[in-house]
Amino acid sequence: FIDDIVAWNGKLIAAGEIQSGANQDAAVWDSSDGGTTWTRLDNNPTTFADSRIQGILTTTSGLVAWGSVGEPVCTGQGEGMACGPFPIMLWTSPDGAAWKRIVDVSVFKDATIAGVIISAQGLLAVGNAGWDKPAIWVSGTGDAWERQALPSATFKGANLTGVRATTSGYLLAGGIGNSAPTSGGVILPDAGVAAVWWSPDGRTWTKGIVNRADGIGSSLGDIYVGAGGMVAIGSASGAKTAAAWTSSDGKVWQPIANAQTYGGVPTPAPGVPSIPSFTIIDDGTHLLAVDDQTVVAVWISSDGRAWQQIAVSGSADSIPRSGAHGQLISGIFQVPGGLIMVGQQGSSSQIEIWRATASS
């Protein structure tokens, strides 16, 4: 499985895991030819054994990856069973080839990480140390981490689901008062509301405004940035599927309807535009919406409001067709000069990779 791909030092670095029977080990690969051929890097069993890498990012001194190791601790049985999160692990590498686990992960005990970005202070990780206990950690290099003290009034009842850096600061996405997931028994209605927080420096945070006519039961998720605006993808229990918002500054968000593709999403107001797909990636300037439900289709936008479809060319057998011919797209990544899609063919355990080159 490939969970993330980044460009670094003239190469592409992919991170994820390899499963063999009941065993799973984290893995890292690199490509020097734009994604055509790949080489597995450090496979030291003591470094990546019984673990999974969820994300990877570049720093001024190398690479940092984060994920989990081992199994969660569970108590109880049957419908009464409750499990904690997978234990967090982070890795660093100066060159992409040799990796090491960070020595002390005690600051992440019983926590989850929703995302890691580069901040003005170095690295900034966000997540939760319990369902309604939001947490932010900072690090200079990725080798040692410190948890920030968050003002309880600003983050009361919050659950963080994502983080994003912008040209003016940083954004946190999540919800207030949402119901915690349950592993059994009665599932209560979600009474939470989508929420966002912004900061100019990654240290001081202010709660933003997320508008929605039927706001109860919603949560803000991943945030994508274009030159003229932003898009956030989340959920709304009333629609039983995804919901989306746009913003020009990250401080005030307005809902987007997409009734044609996602039935049941209420229209907030006449004339409010919809987005062509909830699968979005960006490079900080362009937003790309990718529909991989049939033959892959791509739209481009600079603000998340006005979209233009991009012509996709290539031989018929080279264009990904999710659902057709048994193909399953599992990841889409923006890389220098285009896109990379990863997936599988039918029940095969072999990863397939497609590369799309952007035209001028």
C-alpha positions, 0 to 999 in steps of 0.5 A: 500500500502507498499512503503518500508521495513527495518530491525531494532532492530531485526524486519522488519518495513514496511511503506506505506498508507491505503486508505479508500474511498477518504481518505488516511492515512500513516501507519507503521507495524512491524513483529518479525518473518521475515515477516510472521505476521504483526502488525500495529503500531502507528495509531494516526490520528493526526500523519498520517492523510491525508498523505503517507510515501514514504521511511523509514530508520534507524538511530543510534537513531531510525527511520526516514520516509519521504513522503507527507501530504495534497494536492498540490496547483493547478492554472488554469483550463483544459489543462492550469492547473499547480500543485505544488508538494505534501507538504513534511512531515517527521516523527521520531520514537525512537522505531518504535511504537510511531511516531511524525511529525517534527515540522518545514518543511518550509525548504522543501516548494514547494520542492520534495524529491527524496531520503534520506540516512545516511551521515557522517554528519547525514542524507542527503536528496536530491531532487528539489526546482523547476524543475531545482533547485536541493536541498540537505538538511542535518540533525543530527537526522531528527528533524531539517533540513538545506538546503545546498548551492550548486555551480551553475556551478556544478549543472546548469540545474540539476534535481536530481532523486536519491542518494546513499551512497557507501564505498567511499562517495556519488552519486547523479543521475539525468539529465541536461536540461531535460524537465519538466513534463506537465499536458496538452498541447504540450509535447516538445522533451526532450533535456536533458542528464543523469548526475551523481555527486559524493562526498567524504563527502556529502558536496563537489560535482563533476560532473561525466561522463555518456557516451551514444551514443544517450545521448540526452533525457536521465536521470539517476535514481536509483543507485545500488551497488555491491562489484565489481561495480554499476548499474544505471537505468534510461530512454532514450526518443529515446527508450521510456523505461528504459536504464541502465549504469554500473560503477566501481567507480561511477565517469564514467558510461558506457551504457548497452544494453538490446535489447532482453527484451526492444526493441528499446534500441540502442546497444552502442558497440558490446559485451556490456552485457545486464542485465536480468531485470531492476528491481534491488535491492542490499545489498551493496555487491550483485546485484539482478535482478528480473523478475516478468513479469511471474513466478518470476526469479532472477539473481545475480551479484557482478558488474552489468556486469556478471549475474548468474540465481538463482534457485527458489524453492518452491511449485507452488502456493507459487511462485509469478506469476505476471500476472498469476492468477491475481497477481500484484507485487508492491514492492520487498525488500531485507531483512536479509536472503532473499527477500520480495515481496508485491502485490495484488491478482486480484481486492482484496484490501488485501495486499499479501506478499511473503518471499524468503529465501536465500540458503547458 
